């Protein structure tokens, strides 16, 4: 049973501000999107979108006002603000940040080393098949054979290697909503690095946005509201990260993990892990307190 002091701390103004703004944001999105068709039929599309935009702006305004004016660095504290974060908190923070930033890193084009080695003596004068003939014909001669050595190339590979034949690919193996969960995991990773309990709660709330928002989107799509969710895709994926992969919905777990490793952009993920490590080293040292006057 909670002590009176603990009850007062949990019901304090900073704790209410930590949860209230995010709860308002989740609730207004749920109510308006769930009743979208009826509201538009009754009040028109312009009025609906105006109300949606106004309420969402107000909700996010309350979220950030609460953080900067009511929540950040407030008591109760799990450890001193000036003290470094415990090792366990830093490990958990690094894991969540690496996963969240790693998921976000898969959205841009594939990063590659901007120089690569080309073996010499390769001839571009290869046989080609004419679309009007069944026999191979010689391709038009090119200039000279390419010289070997180190060559400069674009640091981004814009080749799309998505396999259109399979039901899931890449980030879809982790979750149906990689953008939402990348946002949520980045917040959760930062939550582990701060000692303020209200601030931790505020930073962890985006993961609740991902959980509730993803589930509601799936529910609407299953009913044909705003999108579609096929039975095959629904069965092979999940809202909660890694749930479908680890429960065998994508076949053998080992095979699914191997396929996922082959489909990700490895250098992008490596950069994300490195950035996460540097962030933990910086944020895990504690808050620099202003000098006393």
C-alpha positions in Angstrom: 0.0 0.0 0.0 1.4 3.4 -1.0 2.4 5.7 1.8 0.8 9.2 2.0 4.1 10.8 0.8 4.2 8.5 -2.2 0.6 9.1 -3.0 1.2 12.9 -2.8 4.2 12.5 -5.1 2.3 10.5 -7.7 -0.6 13.0 -7.6 1.6 16.1 -7.7 1.2 18.8 -10.3 4.3 17.8 -12.3 3.1 14.2 -12.6 -0.3 15.4 -13.8 1.3 17.6 -16.4 3.6 14.8 -17.5 0.6 12.6 -18.4 -2.2 15.1 -19.0 -1.0 16.7 -22.3 -0.2 13.4 -23.9 -3.5 11.8 -22.8 -5.3 14.8 -24.3 -3.4 14.2 -27.5 -4.2 10.5 -27.6 -7.9 11.0 -26.7 -8.6 13.8 -29.3 -7.0 11.8 -32.1 -8.9 8.7 -31.1 -12.3 10.4 -30.8 -12.0 12.5 -34.0 -10.6 9.8 -36.2 -13.0 7.1 -35.0 -16.0 9.4 -35.7 -14.5 11.0 -38.9 -17.2 9.8 -41.3 -20.1 11.0 -39.1 -18.5 14.3 -38.3 -17.7 15.1 -41.9 -21.3 14.2 -42.9 -22.7 16.4 -40.2 -20.4 19.4 -40.3 -18.4 19.1 -43.6 -14.8 18.3 -44.4 -13.5 21.8 -43.8 -15.0 22.1 -40.3 -13.7 18.6 -39.4 -10.1 19.3 -40.5 -10.2 22.8 -38.8 -11.3 21.2 -35.5 -8.8 18.4 -35.9 -5.9 20.8 -36.5 -7.0 23.1 -33.7 -7.3 20.4 -31.1 -4.1 18.7 -32.1 -2.2 22.0 -31.9 -3.7 22.7 -28.5 -2.8 19.2 -27.3 0.8 19.5 -28.4 1.0 23.0 -27.0 -0.1 21.6 -23.6 2.5 18.8 -23.9 5.4 21.1 -24.5 4.2 23.8 -22.0 4.0 21.1 -19.4 7.5 19.8 -20.1 9.4 23.1 -20.1 7.4 24.8 -17.3 6.1 22.1 -15.0 7.9 18.8 -15.6 11.6 19.1 -16.4 14.0 18.3 -13.5 11.2 18.3 -11.0 10.9 16.0 -7.9 10.5 13.2 -7.0 14.1 12.2 -8.0 15.4 8.7 -8.4 19.0 10.0 -8.0 20.6 13.4 -7.7 20.3 15.6 -10.8 24.1 16.2 -10.8 25.0 12.5 -10.4 25.6 10.3 -13.4 22.8 7.8 -14.4 23.3 4.3 -12.9 24.8 1.7 -15.2 21.5 -0.2 -15.6 19.7 2.9 -16.7 22.4 3.7 -19.2 22.3 0.2 -20.7 18.5 0.3 -21.0 18.7 3.8 -22.4 21.3 2.8 -25.0 19.2 -0.3 -26.1 16.0 1.7 -26.6 17.8 4.6 -28.3 19.8 2.2 -30.6 16.6 0.4 -31.6 14.6 3.6 -32.1 17.3 5.5 -34.0 18.2 2.3 -35.9 14.6 2.1 -37.1 14.6 5.7 -38.1 17.9 5.2 -39.9 16.3 2.7 -42.3 14.0 5.4 -43.8 16.7 7.4 -45.7 18.7 5.9 -48.6 21.3 3.3 -47.8 24.6 4.8 -46.7 27.7 3.4 -48.3 31.4 4.0 -48.0 32.1 6.7 -50.7 35.2 4.9 -52.1 35.4 1.4 -53.4 38.0 -0.8 -55.1 37.4 -1.8 -58.8 39.5 -4.6 -60.3 41.1 -3.6 -63.6 40.7 -5.2 -67.0 36.9 -5.3 -67.0 35.5 -4.9 -70.5 32.1 -3.2 -70.9 31.7 -4.6 -74.4 29.3 -7.4 -73.4 26.8 -9.4 -75.3 23.3 -8.2 -75.2 20.0 -9.6 -76.5 18.2 -7.6 -79.1 14.4 -7.2 -78.4 13.8 -8.0 -82.1 16.0 -11.0 -82.4 16.3 -14.3 -80.6 20.1 -14.5 -80.9 22.5 -12.5 -78.8 24.1 -9.5 -80.6 27.2 -7.6 -79.7 26.6 -4.5 -77.7 27.9 -1.2 -79.0 31.6 -0.9 -78.3 32.4 1.5 -75.4 35.5 3.6 -75.0 38.2 1.8 -73.2 38.4 -0.8 -70.5 37.9 0.6 -67.0 41.1 1.0 -65.1 41.4 -0.7 -61.7 41.9 1.0 -58.4 40.0 3.0 -55.8 37.0 4.9 -57.2 34.8 7.6 -55.7 31.1 7.0 -55.6 28.0 8.6 -54.1 27.8 8.0 -50.3 24.1 7.1 -50.7 22.8 4.1 -52.6 19.4 4.9 -54.0 18.7 1.4 -55.3 15.4 0.0 -54.0 16.0 -3.6 -53.1 12.6 -4.3 -51.6 11.2 -7.7 -52.4 7.7 -7.2 -53.8 7.0 -10.9 -53.7 7.0 -11.3 -49.9 4.3 -10.0 -47.5 6.8 -8.3 -45.3 10.2 -6.8 -45.7 12.7 -4.9 -43.6 11.2 -2.7 -40.8 7.8 -4.3 -41.5 9.2 -7.5 -39.8 9.6 -5.5 -36.6 6.3 -3.6 -36.6 3.5 -2.3 -38.8 4.2 1.2 -37.5 8.0 1.8 -37.6 7.7 5.6 -37.5 5.5 5.6 -34.4 7.7 3.1 -32.6 10.9 4.9 -33.5 9.5 8.0 -31.9 8.3 6.1 -28.9 11.6 4.2 -28.3 13.6 7.4 -28.6 11.5 8.9 -25.9 11.8 5.8 -23.8 15.5 5.6 -24.2 15.9 9.2 -23.0 13.5 8.5 -20.1 16.0 6.0 -18.6 18.7 8.6 -18.5 16.9 11.2 -16.3 16.4 11.0 -12.5 13.2 13.1 -12.4 10.2 10.8 -12.2 7.7 13.3 -13.8 10.2 13.9 -16.6 10.7 10.1 -17.1 7.0 9.7 -17.3 6.7 12.5 -19.9 9.5 11.0 -22.0 7.9 7.5 -21.8 4.5 8.7 -23.0 5.4 8.7 -26.7 5.7 4.9 -26.4 2.0 4.9 -25.3 1.2 7.1 -28.3 2.8 4.4 -30.5 1.0 1.5 -28.7 -2.5 3.2 -28.7 -2.1 5.0 -32.0 -0.9 1.9 -33.8 -3.6 -0.3 -32.4 -6.3 2.2 -33.3 -5.0 2.6 -36.8 -5.0 -1.2 -37.3 -8.6 -1.3 -36.0 -9.7 1.3 -38.4 -7.9 -0.3 -41.4 -9.4 -3.7 -40.6 -12.8 -2.1 -40.9 -11.9 -0.3 -44.1 -11.7 3.2 -42.5 -9.0 5.3 -44.0 -7.0 2.4 -45.4 -6.8 -1.4 -45.7 -5.1 -4.2 -43.7 -5.1 -7.5 -45.6 -5.4 -10.7 -43.7 -2.0 -11.9 -45.0 -0.2 -8.8 -43.9 -2.1 -8.6 -40.6 -1.1 -12.2 -39.8 2.6 -11.7 -40.6 3.1 -8.5 -38.8 2.4 -6.9 -35.4 2.0 -3.5 -33.8 4.2 -4.3 -30.8 7.9 -4.5 -32.0 9.2 -8.0 -32.7 6.0 -9.7 -31.5 5.2 -11.3 -34.9 8.8 -12.2 -35.6 9.4 -13.9 -32.3 6.0 -15.7 -32.2 6.6 -17.5 -35.5 4.2 -15.4 -37.6 6.9 -14.9 -40.2 8.0 -18.6 -40.1 11.0 -20.0 -38.3 12.3 -17.4 -35.9 15.9 -18.0 -36.9 15.1 -17.7 -40.6 13.1 -14.5 -39.9 15.9 -12.9 -38.0 18.4 -13.9 -40.8 16.2 -12.5 -43.5 15.8 -9.3 -41.5 19.6 -9.0 -41.1 19.9 -9.3 -44.8 17.3 -6.7 -45.6 18.4 -3.8 -43.3 20.8 -1.1 -44.3 23.8 -2.1 -42.1 25.8 1.1 -42.3 22.8 3.2 -41.5 22.1 1.1 -38.4 25.8 1.3 -37.4 25.7 5.1 -37.5 22.5 5.0 -35.4 24.1 2.8 -32.8 27.2 5.1 -32.7 25.1 8.2 -32.3 23.1 6.5 -29.5 26.3 5.6 -27.7 27.6 9.1 -27.8 24.2 10.5 -26.7 24.2 8.1 -23.7 27.7 9.1 -22.7 26.7 12.8 -22.8 23.3 12.6 -21.2 24.2 9.9 -18.7 26.7 12.2 -16.9 24.0 14.1 -15.1 22.6 17.6 -15.3 25.1 20.5 -15.1 23.7 22.6 -12.3 24.1 26.4 -12.4 26.6 27.8 -9.8 25.1 29.0 -6.5 25.1 32.8 -6.0 
